[in-house]
Amino acid sequence: MATLLFLAATLLAPLEAFDLGQSTRCVTIPNQMKVCQDVGYSEMRLPNFLGHSNLEGEVVPRSEDWRPLLQTGCHPQAQAFLCSLIAPVCLDTFIQPCRSLCVAVRESCAPVLACQGHPWPQALDCDRFPTEEDTCLSPHAKFSHFPKDLPKATCQNCPMVEEAPAMRTVLDAFCQHDFAVTAKFHHRRRLLTGEPAFEVEGRVEFIRQGPLLPYDTHHLLHQWLLINLGCANTLARPGRSQLYVLTGSVRPDGTLAIARLFPWHKKDANIAGATRKWKHHRC
């Protein structure tokens, strides 16, 4: 959360501060600038399009401020868009992102920032970018839309967390919602470079699969935690893991909606009994 607060604060400087006529230099993208290591080129211009000219003092540390947003997977071209500004490719001409690329990324990623209490930064005002598709970085058609068959994590109100529920309560939740799974949420106390604060630890086990896909559900829940950071902070204490039974649905627009969460403690016989009974009882 603190990183995103700093991110929002550092991007309020106007983009007009960068003069396309000023002298620039080309430098190798440093290895410690992990956010832009695999963008398809190895040299960048300084100053960049956010007006940063000090590689070690500004560009590298501020590039890391983008990592929490990129880790949410809010848009498949978010990295390309952001790196075209913080580490612009070194060519004979300046290549800015197209307005259409900015709009596409903003539509998907602005709700993630809003979920965590931050507006879309003024420095990324899409009206400031060129509209000519042949002189700027345009969206790739294959990345224009998310896969239609995969549910998507999104911002939502924190689901109800119910401690020590009755067996009937748990069974009713299984019946009322599309899916029910068990998942262990882990909150890292100390972060290594590039690690997200939250993860889904171990396997996700299905009680009721519904519209979820086995190969995608672990990743889907991980993205949900990274988007809903405020809720994630209440679900797992720093340095701790917590196993949950969670139920929910996939909305008609393909977004995931987690409805109820039951912390599963070792001595909780009602949840264990409900999962066993579900296999024979159903709805």
Solvent accessible surface area in square Angstrom, and as a share of the most:
residue,aa,sasa,rsa
1,M,91,0.41
2,A,76,0.59
3,T,56,0.33
4,L,2,0.01
5,L,100,0.50
6,F,103,0.43
7,L,2,0.01
8,A,16,0.12
9,A,63,0.49
10,T,25,0.15
11,L,6,0.03
12,L,90,0.45
13,A,59,0.46
14,P,74,0.47
15,L,18,0.09
16,E,124,0.56
17,A,75,0.58
18,F,20,0.08
19,D,84,0.44
20,L,86,0.43
21,G,70,0.67
22,Q,64,0.28
23,S,103,0.66
24,T,35,0.21
25,R,132,0.48
26,C,62,0.37
27,V,25,0.14
28,T,88,0.51
29,I,11,0.06
30,P,18,0.11
31,N,114,0.59
32,Q,84,0.37
33,M,0,0.00
34,K,103,0.43
35,V,7,0.04
36,C,0,0.00
37,Q,75,0.33
38,D,111,0.57
39,V,36,0.21
40,G,81,0.78
41,Y,60,0.23
42,S,75,0.48
43,E,81,0.36
44,M,0,0.00
45,R,28,0.10
46,L,1,0.01
47,P,24,0.15
48,N,0,0.00
49,F,4,0.02
50,L,24,0.12
51,G,36,0.35
52,H,14,0.06
53,S,55,0.36
54,N,80,0.41
55,L,32,0.16
56,E,107,0.48
57,G,50,0.48
58,E,49,0.22
59,V,2,0.01
60,V,15,0.09
61,P,61,0.39
62,R,79,0.29
63,S,0,0.00
64,E,43,0.19
65,D,14,0.07
66,W,4,0.01
67,R,43,0.16
68,P,35,0.22
69,L,3,0.01
70,L,38,0.19
71,Q,43,0.19
72,T,4,0.03
73,G,39,0.38
74,C,11,0.06
75,H,13,0.06
76,P,61,0.38
77,Q,4,0.02
78,A,3,0.03
79,Q,56,0.25
80,A,37,0.29
81,F,0,0.00
82,L,2,0.01
83,C,1,0.01
84,S,9,0.06
85,L,1,0.00
86,I,3,0.02
87,A,0,0.00
88,P,3,0.02
89,V,31,0.18
90,C,25,0.15
91,L,93,0.46
92,D,156,0.81
93,T,79,0.46
94,F,50,0.21
95,I,41,0.21
96,Q,33,0.15
97,P,0,0.00
98,C,0,0.00
99,R,82,0.30
100,S,46,0.30
101,L,0,0.00
102,C,0,0.00
103,V,44,0.25
104,A,27,0.21
105,V,2,0.01
106,R,80,0.29
107,E,117,0.52
108,S,33,0.21
109,C,0,0.00
110,A,23,0.18
111,P,67,0.42
112,V,9,0.05
113,L,3,0.01
114,A,66,0.51
115,C,38,0.23
116,Q,13,0.06
117,G,63,0.61
118,H,14,0.06
119,P,96,0.60
120,W,43,0.15
121,P,4,0.02
122,Q,112,0.50
123,A,3,0.02
124,L,1,0.00
125,D,51,0.27
126,C,1,0.01
127,D,102,0.53
128,R,76,0.28
129,F,2,0.01
130,P,31,0.20
131,T,71,0.41
132,E,98,0.44
133,E,90,0.40
134,D,127,0.66
135,T,76,0.44
136,C,13,0.08
137,L,50,0.25
138,S,34,0.22
139,P,39,0.24
140,H,94,0.42
141,A,93,0.72
142,K,159,0.67
143,F,74,0.31
144,S,47,0.30
145,H,141,0.63
146,F,64,0.27
147,P,77,0.48
148,K,197,0.83
149,D,102,0.53
150,L,43,0.22
151,P,13,0.08
152,K,66,0.28
153,A,20,0.15
154,T,37,0.21
155,C,51,0.31
156,Q,33,0.15
157,N,137,0.70
158,C,63,0.38
159,P,12,0.07
160,M,119,0.53
161,V,59,0.34
162,E,30,0.13
163,E,111,0.50
164,A,81,0.62
165,P,9,0.06
166,A,55,0.43
167,M,66,0.29
168,R,119,0.44
169,T,38,0.22
170,V,0,0.00
171,L,2,0.01
172,D,47,0.25
173,A,0,0.00
174,F,0,0.00
175,C,41,0.24
176,Q,116,0.52
177,H,31,0.14
178,D,55,0.29
179,F,0,0.00
180,A,0,0.00
181,V,0,0.00
182,T,14,0.08
183,A,0,0.00
184,K,74,0.31
185,F,1,0.00
186,H,33,0.15
187,H,21,0.09
188,R,49,0.18
189,R,161,0.59
190,R,208,0.76
191,L,92,0.46
192,L,132,0.65
193,T,110,0.64
194,G,24,0.23
195,E,51,0.23
196,P,24,0.15
197,A,29,0.23
198,F,3,0.01
199,E,43,0.19
200,V,4,0.02
201,E,63,0.28
202,G,54,0.52
203,R,192,0.70
204,V,19,0.11
205,E,80,0.36
206,F,65,0.27
207,I,31,0.16
208,R,74,0.27
209,Q,74,0.33
210,G,46,0.44
211,P,60,0.38
212,L,1,0.01
213,L,49,0.24
214,P,85,0.54
215,Y,162,0.61
216,D,14,0.07
217,T,2,0.01
218,H,75,0.34
219,H,103,0.46
220,L,6,0.03
221,L,1,0.00
222,H,36,0.16
223,Q,18,0.08
224,W,1,0.00
225,L,1,0.00
226,L,9,0.05
227,I,8,0.04
228,N,4,0.02
229,L,16,0.08
230,G,42,0.40
231,C,10,0.06
232,A,0,0.00
233,N,69,0.35
234,T,100,0.58
235,L,6,0.03
236,A,5,0.04
237,R,168,0.61
238,P,65,0.41
239,G,33,0.32
240,R,130,0.48
241,S,42,0.27
242,Q,38,0.17
243,L,58,0.29
244,Y,8,0.03
245,V,0,0.00
246,L,0,0.00
247,T,0,0.00
248,G,0,0.00
249,S,33,0.21
250,V,32,0.18
251,R,89,0.32
252,P,149,0.93
253,D,95,0.49
254,G,19,0.19
255,T,18,0.11
256,L,0,0.00
257,A,19,0.15
258,I,4,0.02
259,A,36,0.28
260,R,42,0.15
261,L,0,0.00
262,F,0,0.00
263,P,3,0.02
264,W,59,0.21
265,H,82,0.37
266,K,208,0.88
267,K,198,0.84
268,D,20,0.10
269,A,74,0.57
270,N,60,0.31
271,I,0,0.00
272,A,24,0.19
273,G,7,0.07
274,A,0,0.00
275,T,18,0.10
276,R,151,0.55
277,K,94,0.40
278,W,7,0.02
279,K,139,0.59
280,H,163,0.73
281,H,86,0.38
282,R,119,0.44
283,C,103,0.62
